[in-house]
């Protein structure tokens, strides 16, 4: 069983590798997942949430996988082989921190985009209200003119 666990660790060890090696493989894996989920959507099949390009980002995909699968697995392996910790467990923890920071950047950018959309909507609403106000002022002026002309009185409506 230990041999099977070690083979599994090798199989899913991409995030243990240096970033410049791991990143292209991750891109390929995510694209494979997304392509599969796109086909499943077209065929009306249910789509796994971790494979849906509309719901998953690279950081969110990696954070969960590293936190809930890789770190516990490699921590257990390092209990048996402590010498593996600096070369296998620490790179995983570093990757986890990296993707957490990337997710934070995404969240901040999304918050800023949301704020910008809200500000634009409020500005558009203000412009519409100003147009309506200008139209109402013209209507009031016209009514005041009509009242003045019909009564031959120079009273204005305020």
C-alpha positions as CSV (number, residue, x, y, z in Angstrom):
1,X,0.0,0.0,0.0
2,X,2.9,2.4,0.7
3,X,4.1,1.8,-2.8
4,X,0.7,2.7,-4.2
5,X,0.6,5.9,-2.1
6,X,4.1,6.9,-3.3
7,X,3.1,6.3,-6.9
8,X,0.0,8.4,-6.4
9,X,2.3,11.2,-4.9
10,X,4.4,11.1,-8.0
11,X,1.3,11.1,-10.2
12,X,-0.1,14.3,-8.7
13,X,3.2,16.0,-7.8
14,X,3.1,18.8,-10.3
15,X,2.9,21.5,-7.6
16,X,6.0,20.2,-6.0
17,X,8.0,21.1,-9.1
18,X,9.5,24.5,-9.7
19,X,6.9,27.0,-10.8
20,X,8.3,27.4,-14.3
21,X,7.9,23.6,-14.8
22,X,4.6,23.3,-13.0
23,X,2.8,26.2,-14.6
24,X,2.6,25.0,-18.2
25,X,1.4,21.6,-17.1
26,X,-1.3,23.2,-15.0
27,X,-2.4,25.3,-18.0
28,X,-2.7,22.1,-20.0
29,X,-4.6,20.3,-17.3
30,X,-7.1,23.2,-16.8
31,X,-7.7,23.5,-20.5
32,X,-8.4,19.7,-20.7
33,X,-10.9,20.1,-17.8
34,X,-12.5,23.1,-19.4
35,X,-12.8,21.4,-22.8
36,X,-14.4,18.4,-21.2
37,X,-16.9,20.5,-19.3
38,X,-17.7,22.6,-22.4
39,X,-18.6,19.3,-24.2
40,X,-20.7,18.1,-21.3
41,X,-22.6,21.4,-21.3
42,X,-23.3,21.1,-25.0
43,X,-24.6,17.6,-24.5
44,X,-26.8,18.7,-21.5
45,X,-24.8,16.7,-19.0
46,X,-24.0,17.8,-15.5
47,X,-20.6,19.5,-15.1
48,X,-18.2,19.1,-12.2
49,X,-17.8,22.6,-10.7
50,X,-14.0,22.3,-10.6
51,X,-14.0,21.8,-14.4
52,X,-16.3,24.7,-15.3
53,X,-14.3,27.6,-16.9
54,X,-17.1,30.0,-15.9
55,X,-16.6,29.1,-12.2
56,X,-13.0,28.2,-11.8
57,X,-9.8,30.3,-11.9
58,X,-6.4,28.9,-11.7
59,X,-5.9,30.1,-8.1
60,X,-9.2,28.7,-6.8
61,X,-8.6,25.4,-8.5
62,X,-5.1,25.1,-7.0
63,X,-5.9,26.3,-3.5
64,X,-8.5,23.6,-2.9
65,X,-6.4,20.9,-4.5
66,X,-3.3,21.8,-2.6
67,X,-5.0,22.4,0.7
68,X,-7.3,19.4,0.9
69,X,-5.5,16.8,-1.2
70,X,-1.8,17.5,-1.6
71,X,-0.7,18.9,1.7
72,X,-2.4,16.3,3.8
73,X,-1.1,13.5,1.6
74,X,2.5,14.8,1.6
75,X,2.4,15.6,5.3
76,X,1.6,12.0,5.9
77,X,4.4,10.9,3.6
78,X,6.8,13.2,5.4
79,X,5.9,11.6,8.7
80,X,7.3,8.4,7.3
81,X,10.2,10.1,5.4
82,X,11.0,13.4,7.2
83,X,13.9,14.1,4.7
84,X,11.2,14.7,2.0
85,X,9.8,17.7,3.8
86,X,12.1,20.4,2.4
87,X,12.0,19.1,-1.1
88,X,8.3,18.1,-1.3
89,X,6.1,19.6,1.4
90,X,7.7,23.0,1.5
91,X,7.3,23.7,-2.2
92,X,3.6,22.7,-1.8
93,X,3.2,25.2,1.0
94,X,4.9,27.8,-1.1
95,X,2.6,27.1,-4.0
96,X,-0.4,27.4,-1.7
97,X,0.8,30.8,-0.5
98,X,1.4,31.9,-4.1
99,X,-2.1,30.9,-5.2
100,X,-3.7,32.5,-2.1
101,X,-2.0,35.7,-3.0
102,X,-3.2,35.4,-6.7
103,X,-6.7,34.8,-5.5
104,X,-6.5,37.9,-3.3
105,X,-5.3,39.9,-6.3
106,X,-8.3,38.6,-8.3
107,X,-10.7,39.3,-5.5
108,X,-9.4,42.9,-5.2
109,X,-9.6,43.4,-9.0
110,X,-13.1,42.1,-9.0
111,X,-14.1,44.3,-6.1
112,X,-12.7,47.3,-8.0
113,X,-14.5,46.3,-11.1
114,X,-17.7,45.9,-9.1
115,X,-17.2,49.3,-7.5
116,X,-16.5,50.9,-11.0
117,X,-19.7,49.3,-12.3
118,X,-21.7,50.6,-9.3
119,X,-20.2,54.1,-9.7
120,X,-21.0,54.1,-13.5
121,X,-24.6,52.9,-12.8
122,X,-25.0,55.7,-10.2
123,X,-23.5,58.3,-12.6
124,X,-25.9,57.1,-15.4
125,X,-28.8,57.3,-13.0
126,X,-27.8,60.8,-12.0
127,X,-27.6,61.9,-15.6
128,X,-31.0,60.4,-16.3
129,X,-32.4,62.2,-13.3
130,X,-30.8,65.5,-14.4
131,X,-32.4,65.0,-17.9
132,X,-35.8,64.4,-16.3
133,X,-35.3,67.4,-14.1
134,X,-34.4,69.6,-17.1
135,X,-37.5,68.3,-18.9
136,X,-39.7,69.0,-15.9
137,X,-38.3,72.5,-15.7
138,X,-39.1,73.1,-19.4
139,X,-42.6,71.7,-18.8
140,X,-43.1,74.0,-15.8
141,X,-41.8,77.0,-17.7
142,X,-44.2,76.2,-20.6
143,X,-47.1,75.8,-18.2
144,X,-46.2,79.1,-16.5
145,X,-46.2,80.8,-19.9
146,X,-49.6,79.3,-20.8
147,X,-51.1,80.4,-17.5
148,X,-49.6,83.8,-18.0
149,X,-51.0,84.1,-21.5
150,X,-54.4,82.7,-20.7
151,X,-55.0,84.8,-17.7
152,X,-53.2,87.9,-19.0
153,X,-51.6,87.9,-15.6
154,X,-47.9,87.7,-15.1
155,X,-47.8,85.2,-12.4
156,X,-45.3,82.4,-12.4
157,X,-45.6,79.0,-10.9
158,X,-42.8,78.1,-8.5
